[in-house]
Amino acid sequence: MKKRGQFFLIAALIIAVIIFGLRASYVSLSSPAEDTRIYDLSEEINFESSQVIDSGVVEGQGEEQIYNNLKELTKSYAELNPNSDLAVYYGNETEIKAVSYETSSSGEVGFNLGGTQTGFTTIKNRNVREAKYSSTDFLCSLSGNCQKKVRLILKGNNDKDYNYDFKLKKGQNFFIVIKKEKGDERIVVSNE
């Protein structure tokens, strides 16, 4: 009789575990994998640009020649990374020059075969813009405790502006901003 009681006890435990196991609910969350290549790209461009600036200073090149070399470097990175927008700012405390490579969408093209739409592809344009900012364009002057800043304003898809401020130092200043959009996600990386 004792063995019969042990059998029922073990059977009751197994049934209880199965019932609790069936009632348990599992919650699982997942997020898309973050594209870390943009961070590596930022570090690489920052390093290469520092080398271009340093070699220009050592060789006695003027600000204009160093900027032209940075433009060429930025152009090559923009061609190698067509899905990322690049902006480079270079100058001193009185003047900043900028070049940016931005992608914009100008529509879609596709086929309609017998009522079924297939193969729609977004047409993208690559825009290159250059700008020059003098000390009168900066947010404030060097008088007193006020520091000069450069403000970069990125336009969002929802008409919201994203501001990024960079402090200007005496001597040479170099700023880089890389933006990549993937679906509803936007990644912005800068060297500051």
C-alpha positions as CSV (number, residue, x, y, z in Angstrom):
1,M,0.0,0.0,0.0
2,K,2.8,2.4,0.7
3,K,4.0,2.1,-2.9
4,R,0.5,2.8,-4.2
5,G,0.4,6.1,-2.2
6,Q,3.9,7.1,-3.6
7,F,2.7,6.5,-7.1
8,F,-0.4,8.7,-6.7
9,L,1.8,11.4,-5.0
10,I,4.3,11.4,-7.9
11,A,1.5,11.4,-10.5
12,A,-0.2,14.3,-8.8
13,L,3.1,16.3,-8.8
14,I,3.6,15.6,-12.5
15,I,0.1,16.7,-13.4
16,A,0.5,19.9,-11.3
17,V,3.8,20.7,-13.1
18,I,2.2,20.2,-16.5
19,I,-0.8,22.4,-15.5
20,F,1.4,25.2,-14.3
21,G,3.6,24.8,-17.3
22,L,0.7,25.2,-19.7
23,R,-0.6,28.2,-17.8
24,A,2.7,30.1,-17.9
25,S,3.0,32.8,-20.5
26,Y,6.3,34.0,-21.9
27,V,7.0,37.5,-22.9
28,S,9.6,38.0,-25.5
29,L,10.8,41.4,-26.8
30,S,13.2,42.0,-29.6
31,S,14.6,45.0,-31.2
32,P,16.3,45.4,-34.5
33,A,20.1,45.0,-34.5
34,E,21.8,48.4,-34.3
35,D,24.0,49.2,-37.3
36,T,27.4,49.8,-35.7
37,R,29.2,50.4,-39.0
38,I,28.3,54.1,-38.8
39,Y,30.2,54.5,-35.6
40,D,33.3,52.8,-37.2
41,L,32.9,55.0,-40.2
42,S,32.8,58.1,-38.0
43,E,36.0,57.1,-36.2
44,E,37.7,56.2,-39.5
45,I,36.8,59.6,-41.1
46,N,37.9,61.4,-38.0
47,F,41.2,59.7,-38.0
48,E,41.9,60.2,-41.7
49,S,40.8,63.9,-41.5
50,S,43.1,64.4,-38.5
51,Q,46.0,63.0,-40.7
52,V,45.1,65.3,-43.6
53,I,45.0,68.4,-41.2
54,D,48.2,67.4,-39.5
55,S,50.1,66.8,-42.7
56,G,48.8,70.1,-44.1
57,V,50.1,72.0,-41.1
58,V,53.5,70.2,-41.2
59,E,53.8,70.9,-44.9
60,G,52.8,74.6,-44.4
61,Q,49.7,74.4,-46.5
62,G,47.2,77.2,-46.2
63,E,43.7,76.8,-44.7
64,E,42.2,76.7,-48.2
65,Q,44.4,73.8,-49.4
66,I,43.7,71.8,-46.2
67,Y,40.0,72.4,-46.7
68,N,40.2,71.3,-50.3
69,N,42.0,68.1,-49.2
70,L,39.3,67.5,-46.6
71,K,36.6,68.0,-49.3
72,E,38.3,65.3,-51.5
73,L,38.5,62.9,-48.6
74,T,34.8,63.6,-47.7
75,K,33.8,63.0,-51.4
76,S,35.5,59.6,-51.5
77,Y,33.8,58.5,-48.2
78,A,30.5,59.8,-49.5
79,E,30.9,57.8,-52.7
80,L,31.8,54.7,-50.7
81,N,28.8,55.1,-48.3
82,P,25.9,56.3,-50.4
83,N,23.3,55.4,-47.7
84,S,24.9,57.8,-45.2
85,D,24.7,61.6,-45.2
86,L,28.0,63.3,-44.4
87,A,28.7,66.9,-43.3
88,V,32.2,68.2,-42.6
89,Y,33.0,71.5,-40.9
90,Y,36.5,73.0,-40.9
91,G,37.9,76.3,-40.0
92,N,39.1,78.6,-37.1
93,E,37.3,80.8,-34.6
94,T,36.5,83.4,-37.2
95,E,35.4,81.3,-40.2
96,I,34.0,77.9,-40.7
97,K,33.7,76.2,-44.1
98,A,31.3,73.3,-44.6
99,V,30.6,70.6,-47.2
100,S,27.8,68.1,-47.0
101,Y,26.6,65.1,-49.0
102,E,22.9,64.5,-48.5
103,T,20.5,62.0,-50.0
104,S,17.0,62.9,-50.9
105,S,14.2,60.9,-52.4
106,S,12.6,62.2,-55.6
107,G,9.9,59.5,-56.1
108,E,9.4,55.8,-56.9
109,V,9.5,53.8,-60.1
110,G,8.0,50.3,-60.7
111,F,5.9,48.1,-62.9
112,N,2.2,47.3,-63.0
113,L,1.7,43.9,-64.6
114,G,-1.9,42.9,-65.0
115,G,-3.1,44.8,-61.9
116,T,-0.2,43.6,-59.6
117,Q,2.3,46.3,-58.7
118,T,5.8,44.9,-58.4
119,G,9.4,46.1,-58.2
120,F,8.9,49.6,-56.8
121,T,12.3,51.3,-56.2
122,T,12.9,54.7,-54.6
123,I,14.8,57.1,-56.8
124,K,17.5,58.9,-54.7
125,N,19.5,62.0,-55.5
126,R,22.8,62.9,-53.9
127,N,23.1,66.6,-53.2
128,V,26.4,68.3,-52.5
129,R,26.3,71.6,-50.6
130,E,29.1,74.0,-49.6
131,A,28.8,76.9,-47.2
132,K,31.0,79.4,-45.5
133,Y,30.2,81.0,-42.2
134,S,31.9,84.0,-40.7
135,S,32.1,85.1,-37.1
136,T,29.0,87.3,-37.6
137,D,27.0,84.1,-38.3
138,F,27.9,82.4,-35.0
139,L,25.6,82.2,-32.0
140,C,27.7,84.6,-29.9
141,S,31.0,86.4,-29.8
142,L,34.2,85.7,-27.8
143,S,33.5,88.7,-25.5
144,G,33.2,87.8,-21.8
145,N,32.3,84.2,-20.8
146,C,30.4,83.6,-24.0
147,Q,31.8,80.9,-26.2
148,K,31.3,80.7,-30.0
149,K,29.2,77.8,-31.1
150,V,28.2,76.3,-34.4
151,R,24.7,74.9,-34.5
152,L,23.9,72.2,-36.9
153,I,20.1,71.8,-37.6
154,L,18.9,68.5,-39.0
155,K,15.4,68.4,-40.4
156,G,13.4,65.4,-39.4
157,N,10.8,63.5,-41.3
158,N,8.1,64.9,-39.1
159,D,9.2,68.5,-39.6
160,K,10.9,68.4,-36.2
161,D,14.4,70.0,-36.0
162,Y,17.3,68.3,-34.3
163,N,20.0,70.7,-33.1
164,Y,23.6,69.8,-32.5
165,D,25.9,72.5,-31.0
166,F,29.7,72.4,-31.4
167,K,32.0,74.8,-29.4
168,L,34.6,76.7,-31.4
169,K,38.1,76.7,-30.0
170,K,41.0,79.0,-30.9
171,G,43.0,77.5,-33.7
172,Q,41.7,74.8,-36.0
173,N,38.3,73.3,-35.6
174,F,37.1,70.1,-37.3
175,F,33.6,68.6,-36.9
176,I,32.0,65.7,-38.7
177,V,28.4,64.6,-38.6
178,I,27.1,61.4,-40.2
179,K,23.5,60.6,-40.5
180,K,21.9,57.3,-41.5
181,E,18.2,56.5,-41.8
182,K,16.9,53.0,-41.9
183,G,13.1,52.6,-41.8
184,D,11.9,54.8,-38.9
185,E,15.2,54.8,-37.2
186,R,17.7,57.6,-37.5
187,I,21.3,57.4,-36.3
188,V,23.4,60.5,-36.0
189,V,27.1,60.4,-35.1
190,S,29.5,63.2,-34.5
191,N,33.1,63.5,-33.4
192,E,32.1,65.6,-30.3
